Amino acid sequence: MPSTDALHTLFISDLHLDDARPHIVVDFERFCSGEARHANALYILGDLFEAYIGDDDDAALNARVAAALRGVAGARVPVFYLAGNRDFLLGNGYAQRCGMTLLADGSVVDLYGTPTLLLHGDVLCTDDAAYLAFRKQVRDPAWQAAFLAQPLAERRAFAAQARDASRAHTSSTGMAIMDVNQAAVETALREAGVTRMIHGHTHRPALHDFMLDDKPAQRIVLGDWYEQGSLLRVARDSVELDELV
């Protein structure tokens, strides 16, 4: 369980870095060369990329992102990453290039004395049965091995089709269905034995306070980076959601 005991800790997710939005890539590089290097730690809770097709991808964007994160790690700031629904194929090879440590979805970390559950957030969307079925398929090791054995060109074509399918699913599915299920939230907290979680995925940044078994509990949702950067700063006595400007 990583522990933090000084300054503040940064959390980001859902950057969806892509050549189609170069200004966001520049914003990320600026963040990595600035504030990120002065934090206690940086956690990336999934969907760093719009699409990720394997550690052997030779795309220039992947090299830029790795260089930016390596700069953070080189400044002696630990960088942690857990997979999202767009970059679940990111493995040890790329993590080593970035100087970051991979975490399992559902890890618990100690944040200034408060055990906190970290998730990408998609497993909490239990009302979206179609998505959960797709997630189960692509997280299967046999499926992943078969996919990674394909040439890069074929994997890029599949990723493009998957993005189109995701957009179609999003446009045709009610927002309530794609949001997290409160019962799933409470179950995850109980199973982890904690009363606070941080996740992304829904692109709805907010602090949600509620009661869990007669105890105060909190769910913190990270924002996305589609229009501007978004981050969470957690310190010993404060929790702050903010936008990069």
C-alpha positions in Angstrom: 0.0 0.0 0.0 1.8 3.2 -1.1 1.8 5.8 1.6 1.9 9.6 1.4 3.0 11.9 4.2 4.0 15.3 2.7 2.9 18.1 0.4 0.0 17.0 -1.8 -0.8 14.1 -4.1 -2.2 14.6 -7.6 -4.8 12.5 -9.4 -5.7 12.6 -13.1 -7.7 10.4 -15.4 -9.5 10.4 -18.8 -7.0 12.4 -20.6 -7.8 10.5 -23.9 -4.6 11.8 -25.4 -4.8 11.8 -29.2 -3.1 13.4 -32.2 -6.5 14.9 -33.1 -6.4 17.2 -30.0 -2.8 18.4 -30.0 -3.4 21.2 -27.5 -4.3 18.7 -24.8 -1.1 16.8 -25.5 0.8 20.1 -25.0 -1.2 20.9 -21.8 -0.2 17.4 -20.5 3.5 18.0 -21.3 3.3 21.4 -19.5 1.7 19.8 -16.5 4.4 17.1 -16.4 7.1 19.7 -16.6 5.5 21.9 -14.0 3.2 21.1 -11.1 3.5 17.3 -11.4 7.2 17.6 -10.5 6.4 19.2 -7.2 3.9 16.8 -5.9 4.2 14.0 -3.4 3.0 11.5 -6.0 1.0 11.4 -9.3 -1.7 8.8 -9.9 -3.2 8.3 -13.3 -6.5 6.5 -13.0 -6.9 5.2 -16.6 -7.7 6.4 -20.1 -4.4 8.2 -20.5 -4.8 7.6 -24.2 -7.8 7.7 -26.5 -6.8 4.3 -27.7 -3.8 2.0 -26.8 -3.0 -1.0 -28.9 0.1 -2.4 -27.2 3.5 -1.6 -25.8 5.0 -2.2 -29.2 3.1 0.7 -30.8 5.7 3.0 -32.4 3.4 6.0 -32.6 5.2 9.4 -31.9 2.5 10.3 -29.4 3.4 7.4 -27.2 7.0 8.5 -27.2 6.1 12.0 -26.2 3.9 10.9 -23.4 6.6 8.5 -22.1 9.2 11.3 -22.1 6.8 13.6 -20.2 6.1 11.1 -17.5 9.7 10.0 -17.3 10.5 13.6 -16.5 8.1 13.5 -13.5 9.6 10.2 -12.3 13.1 11.7 -12.8 12.2 14.5 -10.5 11.7 11.8 -7.8 7.9 12.0 -7.9 6.4 8.4 -7.9 4.0 7.9 -10.8 1.3 5.3 -10.5 -1.1 4.0 -13.2 -4.1 1.8 -13.3 -5.9 0.8 -16.5 -9.0 2.4 -18.0 -11.3 1.2 -20.6 -9.3 2.7 -23.4 -5.8 1.7 -22.4 -6.1 -1.6 -20.6 -3.4 -3.1 -22.8 -0.8 -0.8 -21.4 1.8 -3.1 -19.8 5.1 -3.4 -18.0 7.1 -2.4 -21.1 5.5 1.0 -21.5 5.3 1.5 -17.8 9.0 1.1 -17.5 9.6 3.6 -20.4 7.5 6.1 -18.4 9.1 5.3 -15.0 5.7 4.5 -13.5 4.3 1.7 -11.4 1.3 -0.3 -12.4 -1.6 -0.7 -9.9 -4.5 -3.1 -10.0 -7.9 -1.6 -10.5 -9.4 -1.5 -7.0 -6.1 -0.8 -5.1 -6.3 0.9 -1.7 -3.7 3.6 -0.9 -3.1 5.5 2.3 -3.6 9.2 1.7 -2.4 11.1 4.8 -4.0 8.6 7.1 -7.2 7.9 5.1 -7.3 4.6 3.3 -8.7 5.3 -0.2 -10.0 3.0 -2.9 -8.8 3.8 -6.4 -10.7 2.7 -9.5 -11.0 3.7 -13.1 -14.8 3.6 -12.4 -16.2 1.5 -15.3 -16.8 -1.5 -13.0 -19.2 0.7 -11.0 -21.5 1.2 -14.1 -23.4 -2.0 -13.4 -26.6 -0.8 -15.2 -24.7 -0.7 -18.5 -24.9 -4.5 -19.2 -23.7 -4.1 -22.9 -20.5 -2.3 -21.8 -19.8 -4.8 -19.0 -20.1 -7.7 -21.4 -17.6 -6.0 -23.8 -15.3 -5.3 -20.9 -15.3 -8.9 -19.8 -14.4 -9.9 -23.4 -11.4 -7.6 -23.8 -10.0 -8.1 -20.4 -9.7 -11.9 -21.0 -6.0 -12.8 -21.3 -6.6 -15.1 -24.2 -8.4 -12.3 -26.1 -5.6 -9.9 -25.4 -2.9 -12.3 -26.5 -4.7 -12.9 -29.8 -5.2 -9.2 -30.3 -1.6 -8.3 -29.6 -0.4 -11.0 -32.0 -2.0 -9.1 -34.9 0.0 -6.6 -37.0 -0.1 -3.0 -35.8 -2.1 -1.9 -38.8 -4.8 -4.3 -38.0 -4.8 -3.3 -34.4 -5.1 0.4 -35.4 -8.1 -0.4 -37.6 -9.8 -2.3 -34.8 -9.2 0.6 -32.4 -10.8 3.0 -34.8 -13.8 0.8 -35.1 -14.0 0.4 -31.4 -14.0 4.2 -30.9 -16.9 4.5 -33.4 -18.8 1.8 -31.6 -18.2 3.5 -28.3 -19.5 6.8 -29.6 -22.6 5.1 -31.0 -23.2 3.3 -27.7 -22.8 6.6 -25.8 -25.2 8.5 -28.0 -27.9 5.8 -27.8 -27.7 4.9 -24.1 -29.2 7.0 -21.4 -26.8 9.0 -19.2 -28.2 7.4 -16.0 -27.4 3.9 -17.3 -23.8 4.9 -18.1 -23.3 6.5 -14.7 -22.1 4.6 -11.6 -24.6 2.6 -9.6 -24.8 3.7 -6.0 -25.3 0.2 -4.7 -22.1 -0.9 -6.6 -20.2 2.1 -5.0 -21.3 1.0 -1.5 -20.4 -2.7 -2.2 -17.0 -1.7 -3.4 -16.3 0.4 -0.4 -17.5 -2.4 2.0 -15.4 -5.0 0.3 -12.3 -2.8 0.5 -13.0 -1.8 4.1 -12.8 1.9 3.4 -15.1 4.9 3.3 -13.5 6.9 0.5 -12.9 6.2 -3.2 -11.5 8.1 -6.1 -12.4 7.3 -9.7 -12.8 8.6 -13.2 -14.5 7.3 -16.3 -17.8 9.1 -16.1 -16.3 12.6 -16.8 -18.5 14.1 -14.1 -16.1 15.8 -11.7 -17.6 16.1 -8.2 -17.3 15.3 -4.5 -20.2 13.1 -3.4 -20.7 12.8 0.4 -23.1 10.2 1.8 -23.6 7.9 4.7 -22.4 4.3 4.5 -23.5 2.0 7.4 -23.9 5.0 9.6 -20.5 6.4 8.8 -19.6 9.4 6.6 -18.3 8.3 3.2 -17.1 10.1 0.1 -16.8 9.4 -3.6 -14.5 11.7 -5.6 -15.0 11.8 -9.4 -12.2 13.1 -11.6 -12.8 15.2 -14.6 -11.7 14.5 -18.2 -9.2 16.4 -20.4 -11.3 16.9 -23.6 -11.4 20.7 -23.4 -8.9 21.5 -20.7 -6.9 19.7 -18.0 -8.5 18.5 -14.8 -6.9 17.3 -11.7 -7.5 16.5 -8.0 -5.2 17.6 -5.3 -5.3 15.7 -2.0 -3.4 17.1 1.0 -3.5 16.2 4.7 -6.4 18.6 5.4 -7.9 19.3 2.0 -9.4 17.8 -1.2 -9.6 20.1 -4.2 -10.9 19.4 -7.7 -9.5 22.0 -10.2 -9.0 22.7 -13.9 -5.7 23.6 -15.5 -5.7 27.0 -17.2 
